Structure formats: structure tokens, C-alpha cells
Amino acid sequence: MTHPHVLVAGAGIAGPSLAWWLSRRGWRVTVVERARELRTGGQAVDFRGPVHRAVLEGMGLWEAIHERRTRLGAQAFVDATGRTVAELPALMMSGDVELQRGDLCQLLFERTRGQVEYRFGDSPTAFHETPEGVEVTFEQHASQRFDLVVGADGLRSNVRSRVFGENESHLKHHGFRVVGCTLPNMLGLRQRGVIYSEPGRGVCVTSARAEDEARALFVFTGAPLAAQERSLDAAREAVSTAFAGAGWRTARLVEALRGAEDLYFDAISSVRLPHYSRGRVVLLGDAAWGGTLGGQGTPMAMVGAYVLAGELLATPGEHAQAFARFEARLRPYAMKCQGGASHVGGFFAPRTRAGLFLRNHIYGLLTTKPLERVFEKLVTHAATGFVLPDYT
């Protein structure tokens, strides 16, 4: 393959990041996205440690991200009276630099749109591998052959489902559900956050940038989502039911939720796959190792894109070897980072009163002056536990 043509499914973070690395070396990249336009919603995302920074600097994004950074400070665990029982430093939740996911999506899109073909409002429907490539059929466009296909289309990847089998068999449910949205800043927060928890349910509210807006996360115990539950009304009903009778200011937050239009509703799960590739198809980002929440999905997507591009560019005619090296390098790191998704539900919503007391007590101790360095290592060890390959 002298000038390989790669199809990337997904225009979120992983796909455009890979497109940036490949297109600058002359590879043809087509990005197909099911949504009709760029998705610019979502929570704030953070980067921490030298691994993340090296990738961002390599892409020329470090300064641009700082220009758009949010500045969320400490977050407090509060009790039903609003009294702070423990305070988490900015390092834990915001990393070295934080910005809105939508701003990062826009940055990546703007920096690749001139060299990369984007197709919005379309999705692959079938893949047929031949000795020459992969024949791909689409919902909207005519069938086309590509040298390689990359599934970077999220936790419930369409590519993974069609090539590796049904998605539900690859998702491990962790016993919690989450609803995220934008609400009016009724708590008057200024670059701060609060977390209120009761056994099996918890709400986190933060305001990092716009003074009149806040981001809310409702986390509660529950089963995996059924197909009929994936709607705005179902999300509102699930939160109303789960938080009925909850203390603090929860009732006001639940009521405000009824007017939110940017609801995100999902079960907290993580992907478990024996392999990241099959033939000429490889998975990247959340499609390969993602977790709904707490798994460092965005920085891992960008680190993964850097490594996958580096391996492909090192041996452009030998995709099988490149995919194998990519997985061998990334899997241990991804699994370590993914571990956060297994525990994030219990962090926001401990299942028992004893668990809630223990969480508050432990974090109260860890954030004291004598243990601050121990705490710093605990919150950064997963992100920093990787030696970034040099592909120059």
C-alpha cells in the first residue's frame, strides 16, 4: 500500500486524533459519523502527567487547550445539611489541564477537516474483507473499498458489533446508572463542585466556566439499560424514581432536570475484548477499552491514536504486525486506566451507609497535609504508567 486509504468510524476524539497523525504523512483518511453534525456536548475532560502532555504537544494542542481550559477547583463531599465532610483538591477531578469535551472535538475537527474527508449522517452497515482490502457498505453512500477500517465509534461501537459480535457480550456492567446534563447554576457555584451521596445514589454538581450554568451527574444503582429506556423521558423518569425522598437539595436538582435537553443516560460499564483487531479491522478508544465514566477515556483515546498511527506508519504494508504491536503496547496501560470505571459508581454512590462513612473518612485522611503526596500518586499513577514510544 503506497498511499493507504483508511476508513475511520466515529468523529469524536479517537477518530480525528488518528486522522491527524495519518493524514499528515500522506495517508488518505475518510471519517464517517452517524450524527448529522459534530457532537460538541459532554462533560469536561482532563489530562494529567507527562504521557498525556507529550501527545498533546506532539499534536500542537497544548497551548490551544490551555486557551480553552476550564478552571474547576476543589470539590466537596457534603452531608444533608450542606456541611463539608471532606474536600477533594482540583488535582483529583481536573488533572493538569481540563476543558469541555466539545471544545476538544471542535479543535480536532478544525485541524483535520482540510486533509480528511468527513461524512456526517452516515454509518457502515456491512464489512467484507478481501485480499485487497475491506468492502464497506453504508446507509447513505455507495459501497467502497478501503485498505483498513478503524472502529473509533464509542462504547457501543457499530463496527465492533458487526465485526466482533453483539455489543452486550463485550460490556461488563458495574451495577450503576448515570445521567448527566447541564442545569442552571442554582447552587451558586463558582469554579467549585459538590457531591452529595446516600446509599446507592449520589449527585455531583460542578460549575467551572459559565457562571449561570452547572453540570450535574446523577449516579445510582441499577441494571443495564434496555433498548426502550434510551430516551430523554426515560432518563428523567429513572432519576425521579431513584432520587425520590433524597435529602439535601436533591429535589430541586431533579426538578430542574425536567427542563434539560442535553441529557446523557447510560449504565456504567466497561468493554472487555480478547483482541482489539480482526483482519483489516481494528478498534480504537472506547470501542476497544472504554468505560462509561472514570476510565480516562479521552486522554486514552488520544494516546491510543498516537500509538496506532505510529505502528501503522512504521510498517505501512503490514497491518497485522502493526495491529499486534499496537495492542501489545496499549492493552496493559488501557486496562490500568479502565479500572477507574469499575469503581466510579461506588465513589459517587456507595451502596451502604458503612461504605459512605468509609469513603468520607478515607478521603478526609488522604487530603490532609501529611498524606498529600500519597494522594497525588494515587490519582495520577494510572495516567503516568506508560512509556510513550518514539516514532520519529
HUJOFEN-V447660 format. One record per backbone hydrogen bond with DSSP energy under -0.5 kcal/mol. NH is the residue of the N-H (numbers start at 1). CO is the residue of the C=O. E is the energy in kcal/mol with one decimal. If there is no record, write none. Layout:
NH_CO_E ; NH_CO_E
//
This chain:
6_4_-0.5 ; 6_28_-2.9 ; 7_148_-2.5 ; 8_6_-0.6 ; 8_30_-3.2 ; 9_7_-0.5 ; 9_150_-2.9 ; 10_8_-0.6 ; 10_32_-3.0 ; 17_13_-1.8 ; 18_14_-2.4 ; 19_15_-2.5 ; 20_16_-2.1 ; 21_17_-1.7 ; 22_18_-2.4 ; 23_19_-2.6 ; 24_20_-1.5 ; 25_22_-1.4 ; 26_23_-1.8 ; 27_22_-1.9 ; 28_4_-2.3 ; 30_6_-2.6 ; 31_117_-3.4 ; 32_8_-2.6 ; 32_30_-0.5 ; 33_119_-2.9 ; 40_38_-0.7 ; 45_99_-3.2 ; 47_97_-2.5 ; 52_48_-0.6 ; 53_49_-1.9 ; 54_50_-2.4 ; 55_51_-1.6 ; 56_52_-2.3 ; 57_53_-2.9 ; 58_54_-2.1 ; 59_55_-1.4 ; 60_57_-1.3 ; 61_56_-3.1 ; 62_56_-0.7 ; 65_61_-2.7 ; 66_62_-1.8 ; 67_63_-1.9 ; 68_64_-0.9 ; 68_65_-0.6 ; 69_66_-0.8 ; 70_98_-2.5 ; 71_208_-1.3 ; 73_191_-2.1 ; 75_88_-2.4 ; 76_193_-2.4 ; 77_86_-3.0 ; 78_76_-0.5 ; 78_195_-2.4 ; 79_83_-2.0 ; 82_79_-2.0 ; 85_77_-2.9 ; 86_77_-1.1 ; 88_75_-4.1 ; 92_89_-1.3 ; 93_89_-0.8 ; 94_90_-2.9 ; 95_90_-0.6 ; 95_91_-1.1 ; 96_47_-2.1 ; 97_47_-1.6 ; 98_70_-0.5 ; 99_45_-2.2 ; 101_43_-1.6 ; 103_100_-0.6 ; 104_100_-1.6 ; 105_101_-2.4 ; 106_102_-2.1 ; 107_103_-2.1 ; 108_104_-2.5 ; 109_105_-2.4 ; 110_106_-2.7 ; 111_107_-1.8 ; 112_108_-0.5 ; 112_109_-1.2 ; 113_109_-2.3 ; 115_112_-1.5 ; 116_112_-2.1 ; 117_29_-2.1 ; 118_116_-0.6 ; 119_31_-3.0 ; 120_118_-0.5 ; 121_33_-1.1 ; 121_35_-2.6 ; 122_33_-1.9 ; 125_137_-3.0 ; 126_137_-1.1 ; 128_135_-2.4 ; 130_133_-3.5 ; 133_130_-0.8 ; 134_146_-3.1 ; 135_128_-3.2 ; 136_134_-0.6 ; 136_144_-2.9 ; 137_126_-2.0 ; 138_141_-0.7 ; 139_123_-2.1 ; 144_136_-2.2 ; 146_134_-2.3 ; 147_5_-2.2 ; 148_5_-1.3 ; 149_280_-2.3 ; 150_7_-3.1 ; 151_282_-2.7 ; 152_9_-2.2 ; 152_150_-1.0 ; 157_154_-1.0 ; 161_157_-1.9 ; 162_158_-2.1 ; 163_159_-2.2 ; 164_160_-2.8 ; 165_160_-0.7 ; 165_161_-0.7 ; 169_166_-0.8 ; 170_167_-2.3 ; 171_168_-1.0 ; 172_170_-0.5 ; 172_270_-3.1 ; 173_171_-0.7 ; 174_268_-2.6 ; 177_220_-3.6 ; 178_266_-2.9 ; 179_218_-2.2 ; 180_264_-2.4 ; 181_216_-1.9 ; 183_214_-3.0 ; 185_212_-1.6 ; 186_184_-2.5 ; 188_185_-1.5 ; 191_207_-1.2 ; 192_207_-0.9 ; 193_74_-1.5 ; 194_205_-2.4 ; 195_76_-2.8 ; 196_203_-2.6 ; 197_78_-0.6 ; 198_201_-3.3 ; 200_350_-2.8 ; 201_198_-2.5 ; 202_219_-2.6 ; 203_196_-2.7 ; 204_217_-2.5 ; 205_194_-2.5 ; 206_215_-2.5 ; 207_192_-2.0 ; 213_210_-1.4 ; 214_183_-2.6 ; 215_206_-3.0 ; 216_181_-2.7 ; 217_204_-2.5 ; 218_179_-3.1 ; 219_202_-3.1 ; 219_217_-0.6 ; 220_177_-2.2 ; 221_200_-2.1 ; 222_175_-1.6 ; 229_226_-1.8 ; 230_227_-1.3 ; 231_229_-2.0 ; 235_231_-2.0 ; 236_232_-2.3 ; 237_233_-2.4 ; 238_234_-2.4 ; 239_235_-2.2 ; 240_236_-2.4 ; 241_237_-2.4 ; 242_238_-2.6 ; 243_239_-2.4 ; 244_241_-1.0 ; 246_243_-2.2 ; 250_247_-1.6 ; 253_249_-1.6 ; 254_250_-2.7 ; 255_251_-2.2 ; 256_252_-2.2 ; 257_253_-1.6 ; 258_254_-0.6 ; 258_255_-1.1 ; 259_256_-1.7 ; 260_257_-1.3 ; 264_180_-2.5 ; 266_178_-2.2 ; 268_176_-3.0 ; 269_267_-0.8 ; 270_172_-1.6 ; 271_290_-2.7 ; 272_170_-3.0 ; 278_281_-2.9 ; 281_278_-1.9 ; 282_149_-2.3 ; 283_276_-2.7 ; 284_151_-2.5 ; 287_284_-1.1 ; 288_285_-1.8 ; 289_285_-2.4 ; 290_286_-1.7 ; 292_269_-2.6 ; 300_296_-2.3 ; 301_297_-1.9 ; 302_298_-1.8 ; 303_299_-2.6 ; 304_300_-2.8 ; 305_301_-2.0 ; 306_302_-1.9 ; 307_303_-2.2 ; 308_304_-2.9 ; 309_305_-2.4 ; 310_306_-2.3 ; 311_307_-2.5 ; 312_308_-2.3 ; 313_309_-2.7 ; 314_310_-1.4 ; 315_311_-1.3 ; 316_313_-0.6 ; 318_315_-2.1 ; 322_318_-2.0 ; 323_319_-3.2 ; 324_320_-2.0 ; 325_321_-2.4 ; 326_322_-2.5 ; 327_323_-2.4 ; 328_324_-2.4 ; 329_325_-2.2 ; 330_326_-2.6 ; 331_327_-2.7 ; 333_329_-0.6 ; 334_330_-3.4 ; 335_331_-2.8 ; 336_332_-1.7 ; 337_333_-2.3 ; 338_334_-2.8 ; 339_335_-1.0 ; 340_337_-1.6 ; 341_338_-1.7 ; 342_338_-0.6 ; 342_339_-0.9 ; 343_339_-0.7 ; 343_340_-0.8 ; 344_340_-1.4 ; 347_343_-1.4 ; 348_344_-2.0 ; 349_345_-2.6 ; 356_352_-2.2 ; 357_353_-2.6 ; 358_354_-2.5 ; 359_355_-2.4 ; 360_356_-2.2 ; 361_357_-2.4 ; 362_358_-2.9 ; 363_359_-2.5 ; 364_360_-1.9 ; 365_361_-1.9 ; 366_362_-2.7 ; 367_363_-1.6 ; 368_365_-1.8 ; 371_368_-1.0 ; 372_369_-1.3 ; 375_371_-2.5 ; 376_372_-2.2 ; 377_373_-2.0 ; 378_374_-2.0 ; 379_375_-2.0 ; 380_376_-1.0 ; 381_377_-1.7 ; 384_380_-2.0 ; 385_381_-0.8 ; 385_382_-0.6 ; 386_384_-1.9 ; 388_386_-0.8 ; 391_389_-0.7
//
